[in-house]
Amino acid sequence: MHLAELSRRAREIRARYAALETARGGAPWSRAELAQGFVGDVGALMKLVMAREGRREAPPDLDARLAHELADCLWSVLVLADACGIDLEQAFLATMDELERKLAARETA
């Protein structure tokens, strides 16, 4: 699946959450609330990575939980990029180009 397809699917799921939030008498989450949710996902991911490294007690389904949290984090990034009007594919490619230039400069220094 391509990034554009992943982004489309993330937007669809986000729209369903927004409808649910509204139906429950609230408002769709703001960008800041989406970012807060992402921070929570990253915290959960960190605990699982620490468990994978033997630094925390590992649940019996560690690999499945790790995969789930990585997917949650990806969803959050895709939704945040959309909410901020960021072309994530273009931003990613530009960032990788910049990192390659920096690495090349360090490797030849």
C-alpha positions in Angstrom: 0.0 0.0 0.0 1.3 3.5 -0.9 1.5 6.4 1.5 -1.4 8.2 -0.3 -3.6 5.1 0.3 -2.5 4.9 4.0 -3.3 8.6 4.4 -6.7 8.2 2.8 -7.5 5.3 5.1 -6.3 7.3 8.1 -8.5 10.3 7.1 -11.5 8.0 6.8 -11.0 6.6 10.3 -10.3 10.1 11.7 -13.6 11.3 10.2 -15.5 8.5 11.9 -13.9 9.4 15.2 -14.8 13.1 14.6 -18.5 12.1 14.0 -18.5 10.0 17.2 -17.0 12.8 19.2 -19.7 15.2 17.9 -22.5 12.7 18.5 -21.4 12.4 22.1 -21.9 16.1 22.5 -18.3 17.2 22.1 -16.3 18.5 19.2 -13.8 16.8 16.9 -10.4 16.8 18.4 -8.2 19.8 17.6 -4.6 19.4 16.2 -3.3 19.9 19.8 -5.5 17.1 21.0 -4.4 14.8 18.2 -0.8 15.6 19.1 -1.5 14.8 22.7 -3.0 11.4 21.6 0.2 10.8 19.6 2.3 11.5 22.7 0.3 8.9 24.6 0.9 6.4 21.8 4.6 7.2 21.8 4.7 6.6 25.6 3.0 3.2 25.1 5.4 2.4 22.3 8.4 3.3 24.5 7.3 0.9 27.2 7.0 -1.9 24.7 10.4 -1.2 23.2 11.9 -1.2 26.7 10.2 -4.6 27.3 11.7 -5.8 24.1 15.1 -4.7 25.4 14.6 -6.5 28.7 14.2 -3.2 30.6 10.6 -3.8 31.6 8.4 -6.9 32.1 7.2 -8.1 28.7 3.6 -9.1 28.1 3.1 -12.5 26.5 1.8 -10.8 23.3 4.7 -8.3 23.0 5.2 -8.5 19.3 1.5 -8.0 18.6 1.3 -5.1 21.0 4.4 -3.5 19.5 3.0 -3.8 16.0 -0.3 -2.3 17.2 1.5 0.7 18.8 3.7 1.3 15.8 0.5 1.4 13.6 -1.2 3.7 16.1 1.8 6.1 15.9 1.8 6.0 12.1 -1.9 6.7 12.1 -1.4 9.7 14.4 1.4 11.1 12.1 -0.7 10.7 9.0 -3.7 12.4 10.7 -1.6 15.2 12.1 0.0 15.8 8.7 -3.4 16.0 7.1 -4.8 18.3 9.8 -1.8 20.6 9.4 -2.0 20.6 5.6 1.4 18.9 5.2 2.2 16.8 2.2 3.9 14.1 4.2 5.4 12.3 1.2 7.1 15.5 -0.1 8.2 16.4 3.4 9.7 12.9 4.0 11.6 12.9 0.7 12.9 16.4 1.3 14.0 15.4 4.8 15.8 12.3 3.6 17.6 14.4 0.9 18.7 16.8 3.6 19.9 14.0 5.9 21.8 12.4 3.0 23.6 15.7 2.3 24.5 16.0 5.9 25.8 12.5 6.1 27.8 12.9 2.9 29.4 16.0 4.3 30.4 14.2 7.5 31.6 11.2 5.6 34.0 13.2 3.5 35.2 15.5 6.3 
